[in-house]
Amino acid sequence: MPPTHDHHPDADTCAEELRAALAAHGITLPSLGVDLPTFASRYPTRPLVSLGNCNVLTARALTAALLKGVGR
């Protein structure tokens, strides 16, 4: 039987923590979530967190937040 979403609550937690951290910088990635095909895989794999797509303004805001975090 393939693994189910319930076996990886840490992936859900990670995605929600990332969503909250991005929101603290005013950034929303609407497609952010756990990659469901990794739960259906027959091979042992770590679940993936899908960041999804974003527009240029969001990408620039994300870049600025990351650079600010390293003091640049």
PDB file with one MODEL, atoms N, CA, C and O in Angstrom:
MODEL        1
ATOM      1  N   MET A   1       0.852  -1.186   0.000  1.00  0.00           N
ATOM      2  CA  MET A   1       0.000   0.000   0.000  1.00  0.00           C
ATOM      3  C   MET A   1       0.893   1.242   0.000  1.00  0.00           C
ATOM      4  O   MET A   1       1.827   1.322   0.797  1.00  0.00           O
ATOM      5  N   PRO A   2       0.621   2.215  -0.881  1.00  0.00           N
ATOM      6  CA  PRO A   2       1.435   3.443  -0.911  1.00  0.00           C
ATOM      7  C   PRO A   2       1.269   4.243   0.370  1.00  0.00           C
ATOM      8  O   PRO A   2       0.224   4.169   1.016  1.00  0.00           O
ATOM      9  N   PRO A   3       2.294   5.010   0.747  1.00  0.00           N
ATOM     10  CA  PRO A   3       2.165   5.842   1.939  1.00  0.00           C
ATOM     11  C   PRO A   3       1.082   6.883   1.740  1.00  0.00           C
ATOM     12  O   PRO A   3       0.788   7.287   0.615  1.00  0.00           O
ATOM     13  N   THR A   4       0.502   7.306   2.827  1.00  0.00           N
ATOM     14  CA  THR A   4      -0.539   8.318   2.744  1.00  0.00           C
ATOM     15  C   THR A   4      -0.043   9.615   3.336  1.00  0.00           C
ATOM     16  O   THR A   4       0.997   9.662   3.992  1.00  0.00           O
ATOM     17  N   HIS A   5      -0.796  10.659   3.096  1.00  0.00           N
ATOM     18  CA  HIS A   5      -0.486  11.997   3.589  1.00  0.00           C
ATOM     19  C   HIS A   5      -0.337  12.000   5.108  1.00  0.00           C
ATOM     20  O   HIS A   5       0.439  12.786   5.650  1.00  0.00           O
ATOM     21  N   ASP A   6      -1.074  11.127   5.803  1.00  0.00           N
ATOM     22  CA  ASP A   6      -1.051  11.089   7.261  1.00  0.00           C
ATOM     23  C   ASP A   6       0.294  10.645   7.820  1.00  0.00           C
ATOM     24  O   ASP A   6       0.582  10.886   8.992  1.00  0.00           O
ATOM     25  N   HIS A   7       1.119  10.001   7.001  1.00  0.00           N
ATOM     26  CA  HIS A   7       2.408   9.511   7.486  1.00  0.00           C
ATOM     27  C   HIS A   7       3.480  10.589   7.519  1.00  0.00           C
ATOM     28  O   HIS A   7       4.588  10.335   7.991  1.00  0.00           O
ATOM     29  N   HIS A   8       3.180  11.773   7.034  1.00  0.00           N
ATOM     30  CA  HIS A   8       4.182  12.827   6.947  1.00  0.00           C
ATOM     31  C   HIS A   8       3.655  14.153   7.493  1.00  0.00           C
ATOM     32  O   HIS A   8       3.617  15.150   6.771  1.00  0.00           O
ATOM     33  N   PRO A   9       3.250  14.169   8.753  1.00  0.00           N
ATOM     34  CA  PRO A   9       2.745  15.440   9.286  1.00  0.00           C
ATOM     35  C   PRO A   9       3.819  16.513   9.325  1.00  0.00           C
ATOM     36  O   PRO A   9       3.507  17.703   9.329  1.00  0.00           O
ATOM     37  N   ASP A  10       5.091  16.102   9.354  1.00  0.00           N
ATOM     38  CA  ASP A  10       6.164  17.094   9.375  1.00  0.00           C
ATOM     39  C   ASP A  10       6.197  17.910   8.086  1.00  0.00           C
ATOM     40  O   ASP A  10       6.582  19.079   8.112  1.00  0.00           O
ATOM     41  N   ALA A  11       5.808  17.326   6.976  1.00  0.00           N
ATOM     42  CA  ALA A  11       5.764  18.060   5.711  1.00  0.00           C
ATOM     43  C   ALA A  11       4.677  19.135   5.766  1.00  0.00           C
ATOM     44  O   ALA A  11       4.889  20.260   5.314  1.00  0.00           O
ATOM     45  N   ASP A  12       3.530  18.791   6.312  1.00  0.00           N
ATOM     46  CA  ASP A  12       2.458  19.776   6.474  1.00  0.00           C
ATOM     47  C   ASP A  12       2.908  20.906   7.393  1.00  0.00           C
ATOM     48  O   ASP A  12       2.692  22.082   7.102  1.00  0.00           O
ATOM     49  N   THR A  13       3.528  20.537   8.495  1.00  0.00           N
ATOM     50  CA  THR A  13       4.013  21.535   9.454  1.00  0.00           C
ATOM     51  C   THR A  13       5.044  22.435   8.804  1.00  0.00           C
ATOM     52  O   THR A  13       5.006  23.654   8.974  1.00  0.00           O
ATOM     53  N   CYS A  14       5.961  21.846   8.065  1.00  0.00           N
ATOM     54  CA  CYS A  14       6.992  22.629   7.383  1.00  0.00           C
ATOM     55  C   CYS A  14       6.364  23.616   6.406  1.00  0.00           C
ATOM     56  O   CYS A  14       6.747  24.785   6.371  1.00  0.00           O
ATOM     57  N   ALA A  15       5.414  23.157   5.624  1.00  0.00           N
ATOM     58  CA  ALA A  15       4.755  24.036   4.653  1.00  0.00           C
ATOM     59  C   ALA A  15       4.034  25.177   5.354  1.00  0.00           C
ATOM     60  O   ALA A  15       4.092  26.319   4.896  1.00  0.00           O
ATOM     61  N   GLU A  16       3.362  24.887   6.448  1.00  0.00           N
ATOM     62  CA  GLU A  16       2.636  25.931   7.176  1.00  0.00           C
ATOM     63  C   GLU A  16       3.595  26.917   7.846  1.00  0.00           C
ATOM     64  O   GLU A  16       3.320  28.116   7.885  1.00  0.00           O
ATOM     65  N   GLU A  17       4.718  26.420   8.374  1.00  0.00           N
ATOM     66  CA  GLU A  17       5.709  27.313   8.964  1.00  0.00           C
ATOM     67  C   GLU A  17       6.324  28.219   7.899  1.00  0.00           C
ATOM     68  O   GLU A  17       6.561  29.401   8.146  1.00  0.00           O
ATOM     69  N   LEU A  18       6.579  27.663   6.720  1.00  0.00           N
ATOM     70  CA  LEU A  18       7.115  28.467   5.622  1.00  0.00           C
ATOM     71  C   LEU A  18       6.093  29.502   5.187  1.00  0.00           C
ATOM     72  O   LEU A  18       6.447  30.655   4.940  1.00  0.00           O
ATOM     73  N   ARG A  19       4.825  29.106   5.087  1.00  0.00           N
ATOM     74  CA  ARG A  19       3.759  30.046   4.710  1.00  0.00           C
ATOM     75  C   ARG A  19       3.699  31.210   5.704  1.00  0.00           C
ATOM     76  O   ARG A  19       3.565  32.367   5.306  1.00  0.00           O
ATOM     77  N   ALA A  20       3.799  30.892   7.004  1.00  0.00           N
ATOM     78  CA  ALA A  20       3.747  31.927   8.040  1.00  0.00           C
ATOM     79  C   ALA A  20       4.979  32.825   7.977  1.00  0.00           C
ATOM     80  O   ALA A  20       4.862  34.041   8.131  1.00  0.00           O
ATOM     81  N   ALA A  21       6.153  32.248   7.756  1.00  0.00           N
ATOM     82  CA  ALA A  21       7.378  33.050   7.673  1.00  0.00           C
ATOM     83  C   ALA A  21       7.329  33.985   6.469  1.00  0.00           C
ATOM     84  O   ALA A  21       7.739  35.142   6.567  1.00  0.00           O
ATOM     85  N   LEU A  22       6.838  33.503   5.350  1.00  0.00           N
ATOM     86  CA  LEU A  22       6.701  34.350   4.169  1.00  0.00           C
ATOM     87  C   LEU A  22       5.679  35.455   4.420  1.00  0.00           C
ATOM     88  O   LEU A  22       5.890  36.603   4.029  1.00  0.00           O
ATOM     89  N   ALA A  23       4.576  35.106   5.071  1.00  0.00           N
ATOM     90  CA  ALA A  23       3.534  36.096   5.363  1.00  0.00           C
ATOM     91  C   ALA A  23       4.066  37.204   6.265  1.00  0.00           C
ATOM     92  O   ALA A  23       3.637  38.353   6.162  1.00  0.00           O
ATOM     93  N   ALA A  24       4.998  36.861   7.148  1.00  0.00           N
ATOM     94  CA  ALA A  24       5.595  37.877   8.025  1.00  0.00           C
ATOM     95  C   ALA A  24       6.360  38.924   7.219  1.00  0.00           C
ATOM     96  O   ALA A  24       6.609  40.027   7.706  1.00  0.00           O
ATOM     97  N   HIS A  25       6.732  38.579   5.991  1.00  0.00           N
ATOM     98  CA  HIS A  25       7.421  39.505   5.098  1.00  0.00           C
ATOM     99  C   HIS A  25       6.474  40.040   4.018  1.00  0.00           C
ATOM    100  O   HIS A  25       6.907  40.691   3.067  1.00  0.00           O
ATOM    101  N   GLY A  26       5.184  39.758   4.178  1.00  0.00           N
ATOM    102  CA  GLY A  26       4.202  40.230   3.215  1.00  0.00           C
ATOM    103  C   GLY A  26       4.208  39.451   1.914  1.00  0.00           C
ATOM    104  O   GLY A  26       3.777  39.963   0.881  1.00  0.00           O
ATOM    105  N   ILE A  27       4.693  38.218   1.954  1.00  0.00           N
ATOM    106  CA  ILE A  27       4.816  37.398   0.742  1.00  0.00           C
ATOM    107  C   ILE A  27       3.834  36.236   0.817  1.00  0.00           C
ATOM    108  O   ILE A  27       3.758  35.536   1.827  1.00  0.00           O
ATOM    109  N   THR A  28       3.087  36.040  -0.259  1.00  0.00           N
ATOM    110  CA  THR A  28       2.160  34.915  -0.354  1.00  0.00           C
ATOM    111  C   THR A  28       2.483  34.115  -1.601  1.00  0.00           C
ATOM    112  O   THR A  28       2.533  34.656  -2.706  1.00  0.00           O
ATOM    113  N   LEU A  29       2.700  32.835  -1.415  1.00  0.00           N
ATOM    114  CA  LEU A  29       2.850  31.914  -2.545  1.00  0.00           C
ATOM    115  C   LEU A  29       1.592  31.046  -2.549  1.00  0.00           C
ATOM    116  O   LEU A  29       1.506  30.080  -1.791  1.00  0.00           O
ATOM    117  N   PRO A  30       0.614  31.382  -3.399  1.00  0.00           N
ATOM    118  CA  PRO A  30      -0.667  30.681  -3.366  1.00  0.00           C
ATOM    119  C   PRO A  30      -0.557  29.177  -3.603  1.00  0.00           C
ATOM    120  O   PRO A  30      -1.385  28.412  -3.108  1.00  0.00           O
ATOM    121  N   SER A  31       0.452  28.749  -4.352  1.00  0.00           N
ATOM    122  CA  SER A  31       0.590  27.327  -4.665  1.00  0.00           C
ATOM    123  C   SER A  31       1.394  26.559  -3.635  1.00  0.00           C
ATOM    124  O   SER A  31       1.569  25.348  -3.777  1.00  0.00           O
ATOM    125  N   LEU A  32       1.892  27.227  -2.596  1.00  0.00           N
ATOM    126  CA  LEU A  32       2.718  26.561  -1.608  1.00  0.00           C
ATOM    127  C   LEU A  32       1.919  25.463  -0.916  1.00  0.00           C
ATOM    128  O   LEU A  32       0.797  25.692  -0.463  1.00  0.00           O
ATOM    129  N   GLY A  33       2.491  24.296  -0.839  1.00  0.00           N
ATOM    130  CA  GLY A  33       1.836  23.173  -0.177  1.00  0.00           C
ATOM    131  C   GLY A  33       2.686  21.931  -0.290  1.00  0.00           C
ATOM    132  O   GLY A  33       3.797  21.974  -0.818  1.00  0.00           O
ATOM    133  N   VAL A  34       2.172  20.840   0.198  1.00  0.00           N
ATOM    134  CA  VAL A  34       2.877  19.572   0.126  1.00  0.00           C
ATOM    135  C   VAL A  34       2.607  18.956  -1.238  1.00  0.00           C
ATOM    136  O   VAL A  34       1.468  18.945  -1.705  1.00  0.00           O
ATOM    137  N   ASP A  35       3.648  18.449  -1.871  1.00  0.00           N
ATOM    138  CA  ASP A  35       3.544  17.832  -3.183  1.00  0.00           C
ATOM    139  C   ASP A  35       2.895  16.456  -3.049  1.00  0.00           C
ATOM    140  O   ASP A  35       3.526  15.512  -2.573  1.00  0.00           O
ATOM    141  N   LEU A  36       1.653  16.346  -3.463  1.00  0.00           N
ATOM    142  CA  LEU A  36       0.893  15.111  -3.259  1.00  0.00           C
ATOM    143  C   LEU A  36       1.448  13.885  -3.978  1.00  0.00           C
ATOM    144  O   LEU A  36       1.361  12.790  -3.421  1.00  0.00           O
ATOM    145  N   PRO A  37       2.018  14.000  -5.192  1.00  0.00           N
ATOM    146  CA  PRO A  37       2.562  12.791  -5.817  1.00  0.00           C
ATOM    147  C   PRO A  37       3.648  12.096  -4.988  1.00  0.00           C
ATOM    148  O   PRO A  37       3.831  10.886  -5.115  1.00  0.00           O
ATOM    149  N   THR A  38       4.358  12.827  -4.159  1.00  0.00           N
ATOM    150  CA  THR A  38       5.376  12.166  -3.343  1.00  0.00           C
ATOM    151  C   THR A  38       4.748  11.258  -2.294  1.00  0.00           C
ATOM    152  O   THR A  38       5.410  10.357  -1.779  1.00  0.00           O
ATOM    153  N   PHE A  39       3.482  11.485  -1.973  1.00  0.00           N
ATOM    154  CA  PHE A  39       2.794  10.606  -1.027  1.00  0.00           C
ATOM    155  C   PHE A  39       2.296   9.337  -1.704  1.00  0.00           C
ATOM    156  O   PHE A  39       2.106   8.313  -1.048  1.00  0.00           O
ATOM    157  N   ALA A  40       2.087   9.404  -3.010  1.00  0.00           N
ATOM    158  CA  ALA A  40       1.584   8.249  -3.746  1.00  0.00           C
ATOM    159  C   ALA A  40       2.718   7.377  -4.281  1.00  0.00           C
ATOM    160  O   ALA A  40       2.472   6.305  -4.834  1.00  0.00           O
ATOM    161  N   SER A  41       3.937   7.829  -4.119  1.00  0.00           N
ATOM    162  CA  SER A  41       5.084   7.098  -4.639  1.00  0.00           C
ATOM    163  C   SER A  41       5.208   5.733  -3.975  1.00  0.00           C
ATOM    164  O   SER A  41       4.948   5.582  -2.781  1.00  0.00           O
ATOM    165  N   ARG A  42       5.605   4.750  -4.760  1.00  0.00           N
ATOM    166  CA  ARG A  42       5.836   3.410  -4.213  1.00  0.00           C
ATOM    167  C   ARG A  42       7.244   3.289  -3.652  1.00  0.00           C
ATOM    168  O   ARG A  42       7.575   2.295  -3.006  1.00  0.00           O
ATOM    169  N   TYR A  43       8.065   4.286  -3.893  1.00  0.00           N
ATOM    170  CA  TYR A  43       9.435   4.260  -3.429  1.00  0.00           C
ATOM    171  C   TYR A  43       9.563   5.090  -2.163  1.00  0.00           C
ATOM    172  O   TYR A  43       8.918   6.130  -2.033  1.00  0.00           O
ATOM    173  N   PRO A  44      10.397   4.633  -1.226  1.00  0.00           N
ATOM    174  CA  PRO A  44      10.576   5.438  -0.017  1.00  0.00           C
ATOM    175  C   PRO A  44      11.229   6.772  -0.380  1.00  0.00           C
ATOM    176  O   PRO A  44      12.337   6.810  -0.915  1.00  0.00           O
ATOM    177  N   THR A  45      10.550   7.820  -0.089  1.00  0.00           N
ATOM    178  CA  THR A  45      11.046   9.148  -0.422  1.00  0.00           C
ATOM    179  C   THR A  45      10.558  10.131   0.618  1.00  0.00           C
ATOM    180  O   THR A  45       9.525   9.921   1.255  1.00  0.00           O
ATOM    181  N   ARG A  46      11.285  11.171   0.779  1.00  0.00           N
ATOM    182  CA  ARG A  46      10.817  12.233   1.662  1.00  0.00           C
ATOM    183  C   ARG A  46       9.793  13.055   0.908  1.00  0.00           C
ATOM    184  O   ARG A  46       9.959  13.300  -0.287  1.00  0.00           O
ATOM    185  N   PRO A  47       8.747  13.481   1.575  1.00  0.00           N
ATOM    186  CA  PRO A  47       7.767  14.319   0.879  1.00  0.00           C
ATOM    187  C   PRO A  47       8.389  15.651   0.491  1.00  0.00           C
ATOM    188  O   PRO A  47       9.270  16.165   1.179  1.00  0.00           O
ATOM    189  N   LEU A  48       7.925  16.192  -0.605  1.00  0.00           N
ATOM    190  CA  LEU A  48       8.413  17.478  -1.078  1.00  0.00           C
ATOM    191  C   LEU A  48       7.435  18.577  -0.717  1.00  0.00           C
ATOM    192  O   LEU A  48       6.224  18.359  -0.684  1.00  0.00           O
ATOM    193  N   VAL A  49       7.963  19.754  -0.449  1.00  0.00           N
ATOM    194  CA  VAL A  49       7.142  20.944  -0.268  1.00  0.00           C
ATOM    195  C   VAL A  49       7.215  21.700  -1.582  1.00  0.00           C
ATOM    196  O   VAL A  49       8.291  22.105  -2.021  1.00  0.00           O
ATOM    197  N   SER A  50       6.075  21.882  -2.195  1.00  0.00           N
ATOM    198  CA  SER A  50       6.002  22.557  -3.485  1.00  0.00           C
ATOM    199  C   SER A  50       5.814  24.051  -3.268  1.00  0.00           C
ATOM    200  O   SER A  50       4.866  24.482  -2.611  1.00  0.00           O
ATOM    201  N   LEU A  51       6.724  24.832  -3.827  1.00  0.00           N
ATOM    202  CA  LEU A  51       6.623  26.280  -3.702  1.00  0.00           C
ATOM    203  C   LEU A  51       5.713  26.865  -4.768  1.00  0.00           C
ATOM    204  O   LEU A  51       5.146  27.940  -4.575  1.00  0.00           O
ATOM    205  N   GLY A  52       5.567  26.181  -5.876  1.00  0.00           N
ATOM    206  CA  GLY A  52       4.678  26.632  -6.920  1.00  0.00           C
ATOM    207  C   GLY A  52       5.225  27.814  -7.704  1.00  0.00           C
ATOM    208  O   GLY A  52       6.416  28.123  -7.647  1.00  0.00           O
ATOM    209  N   ASN A  53       4.354  28.449  -8.415  1.00  0.00           N
ATOM    210  CA  ASN A  53       4.716  29.584  -9.255  1.00  0.00           C
ATOM    211  C   ASN A  53       4.390  30.893  -8.557  1.00  0.00           C
ATOM    212  O   ASN A  53       3.535  30.949  -7.672  1.00  0.00           O
ATOM    213  N   CYS A  54       5.087  31.943  -8.971  1.00  0.00           N
ATOM    214  CA  CYS A  54       4.770  33.276  -8.466  1.00  0.00           C
ATOM    215  C   CYS A  54       5.097  34.293  -9.551  1.00  0.00           C
ATOM    216  O   CYS A  54       5.845  34.004 -10.484  1.00  0.00           O
ATOM    217  N   ASN A  55       4.532  35.477  -9.418  1.00  0.00           N
ATOM    218  CA  ASN A  55       4.808  36.532 -10.392  1.00  0.00           C
ATOM    219  C   ASN A  55       6.139  37.217 -10.055  1.00  0.00           C
ATOM    220  O   ASN A  55       6.752  36.934  -9.026  1.00  0.00           O
ATOM    221  N   VAL A  56       6.562  38.102 -10.920  1.00  0.00           N
ATOM    222  CA  VAL A  56       7.855  38.776 -10.756  1.00  0.00           C
ATOM    223  C   VAL A  56       7.897  39.607  -9.477  1.00  0.00           C
ATOM    224  O   VAL A  56       8.916  39.616  -8.786  1.00  0.00           O
ATOM    225  N   LEU A  57       6.818  40.300  -9.151  1.00  0.00           N
ATOM    226  CA  LEU A  57       6.802  41.109  -7.926  1.00  0.00           C
ATOM    227  C   LEU A  57       7.003  40.240  -6.690  1.00  0.00           C
ATOM    228  O   LEU A  57       7.739  40.618  -5.779  1.00  0.00           O
ATOM    229  N   THR A  58       6.356  39.083  -6.655  1.00  0.00           N
ATOM    230  CA  THR A  58       6.515  38.180  -5.521  1.00  0.00           C
ATOM    231  C   THR A  58       7.926  37.617  -5.486  1.00  0.00           C
ATOM    232  O   THR A  58       8.515  37.506  -4.410  1.00  0.00           O
ATOM    233  N   ALA A  59       8.479  37.260  -6.630  1.00  0.00           N
ATOM    234  CA  ALA A  59       9.848  36.744  -6.683  1.00  0.00           C
ATOM    235  C   ALA A  59      10.841  37.794  -6.176  1.00  0.00           C
ATOM    236  O   ALA A  59      11.783  37.462  -5.456  1.00  0.00           O
ATOM    237  N   ARG A  60      10.632  39.046  -6.550  1.00  0.00           N
ATOM    238  CA  ARG A  60      11.520  40.119  -6.071  1.00  0.00           C
ATOM    239  C   ARG A  60      11.369  40.338  -4.569  1.00  0.00           C
ATOM    240  O   ARG A  60      12.357  40.572  -3.873  1.00  0.00           O
ATOM    241  N   ALA A  61      10.145  40.263  -4.069  1.00  0.00           N
ATOM    242  CA  ALA A  61       9.922  40.414  -2.625  1.00  0.00           C
ATOM    243  C   ALA A  61      10.582  39.266  -1.864  1.00  0.00           C
ATOM    244  O   ALA A  61      11.159  39.478  -0.798  1.00  0.00           O
ATOM    245  N   LEU A  62      10.501  38.070  -2.399  1.00  0.00           N
ATOM    246  CA  LEU A  62      11.140  36.912  -1.776  1.00  0.00           C
ATOM    247  C   LEU A  62      12.656  37.066  -1.785  1.00  0.00           C
ATOM    248  O   LEU A  62      13.315  36.789  -0.783  1.00  0.00           O
ATOM    249  N   THR A  63      13.203  37.501  -2.892  1.00  0.00           N
ATOM    250  CA  THR A  63      14.643  37.745  -2.993  1.00  0.00           C
ATOM    251  C   THR A  63      15.097  38.789  -1.982  1.00  0.00           C
ATOM    252  O   THR A  63      16.108  38.608  -1.304  1.00  0.00           O
ATOM    253  N   ALA A  64      14.344  39.885  -1.883  1.00  0.00           N
ATOM    254  CA  ALA A  64      14.694  40.955  -0.942  1.00  0.00           C
ATOM    255  C   ALA A  64      14.656  40.454   0.499  1.00  0.00           C
ATOM    256  O   ALA A  64      15.536  40.789   1.293  1.00  0.00           O
ATOM    257  N   ALA A  65      13.645  39.655   0.843  1.00  0.00           N
ATOM    258  CA  ALA A  65      13.535  39.125   2.207  1.00  0.00           C
ATOM    259  C   ALA A  65      14.692  38.183   2.521  1.00  0.00           C
ATOM    260  O   ALA A  65      15.227  38.204   3.630  1.00  0.00           O
ATOM    261  N   LEU A  66      15.073  37.369   1.566  1.00  0.00           N
ATOM    262  CA  LEU A  66      16.197  36.448   1.786  1.00  0.00           C
ATOM    263  C   LEU A  66      17.511  37.209   1.925  1.00  0.00           C
ATOM    264  O   LEU A  66      18.330  36.895   2.788  1.00  0.00           O
ATOM    265  N   LEU A  67      17.704  38.202   1.078  1.00  0.00           N
ATOM    266  CA  LEU A  67      18.946  38.999   1.165  1.00  0.00           C
ATOM    267  C   LEU A  67      18.998  39.791   2.458  1.00  0.00           C
ATOM    268  O   LEU A  67      20.065  39.930   3.055  1.00  0.00           O
ATOM    269  N   LYS A  68      17.868  40.309   2.897  1.00  0.00           N
ATOM    270  CA  LYS A  68      17.813  41.034   4.162  1.00  0.00           C
ATOM    271  C   LYS A  68      18.194  40.102   5.323  1.00  0.00           C
ATOM    272  O   LYS A  68      18.851  40.518   6.278  1.00  0.00           O
ATOM    273  N   GLY A  69      17.776  38.857   5.223  1.00  0.00           N
ATOM    274  CA  GLY A  69      18.061  37.877   6.255  1.00  0.00           C
ATOM    275  C   GLY A  69      19.539  37.557   6.399  1.00  0.00           C
ATOM    276  O   GLY A  69      19.983  37.121   7.461  1.00  0.00           O
ATOM    277  N   VAL A  70      20.310  37.772   5.324  1.00  0.00           N
ATOM    278  CA  VAL A  70      21.762  37.525   5.389  1.00  0.00           C
ATOM    279  C   VAL A  70      22.524  38.836   5.477  1.00  0.00           C
ATOM    280  O   VAL A  70      23.745  38.867   5.325  1.00  0.00           O
ATOM    281  N   GLY A  71      21.798  39.913   5.724  1.00  0.00           N
ATOM    282  CA  GLY A  71      22.452  41.205   5.932  1.00  0.00           C
ATOM    283  C   GLY A  71      22.922  41.911   4.683  1.00  0.00           C
ATOM    284  O   GLY A  71      23.874  42.689   4.743  1.00  0.00           O
ATOM    285  N   ARG A  72      22.290  41.666   3.562  1.00  0.00           N
ATOM    286  CA  ARG A  72      22.665  42.342   2.319  1.00  0.00           C
ATOM    287  C   ARG A  72      21.608  43.327   1.892  1.00  0.00           C
ATOM    288  O   ARG A  72      21.758  43.987   0.864  1.00  0.00           O
TER     289      ARG A  72
ENDMDL
END
